[in-house]
């Protein structure tokens, strides 16, 4: 009678093999999900950097484009005013300053002197309403906004003429034909930004 009965159930070897296969499948699934999460975080960080580069580059281009030459034949940036309103354009290899006509909100804006520099490992924009001699502005009291954090390098160069070499200082008045900005943030270089100054 016992020889004629069939065995019902799994052997110990079959159970061990099934658990091993199931463990391998679970390990592969968890590894794939972890890799997917890491990839998503990397993509989010990269997209954040790309958005930051695009936003700051667009802001700088728009502000430089808003500074226009007046009728003085290139002796300074103006915004259509007379000699009293002649704009101020100056800088060094780490500071950029110029006058621009900007709009803050829908009904508030005007002529401002802007200053871009690296302060406390950040690219900071400061602004002050234009009211006479721009060289006497107390920038420590000016409103400011951090544009980029964790900045390792902010370098400005000025081109005095179309075929001339880049120079690190602009203190002699007049208007350069172009600006070159180099920026490294979070130990990564941004694309070099070269902007033509309106003439």
Secondary structure, DSSP 8 states (H G I E B T S, - for coil): -GGG----S--HHHHHHHHHHHHHHHHHHHHHHHHHHHHHHHHHHHHHHHHHHHHHHHHHHHHHHH-EE-TTSSSSEESS--GGG---EEE-SSEEEEEEEEEETTTEEEEEEEEEEEETTEEEEEEEE--S-GGG--GGGSEEEEEEESEEEEEEEEESSTTS-EES-B-SSS--SEEEEEEEETTEE---EEEE---
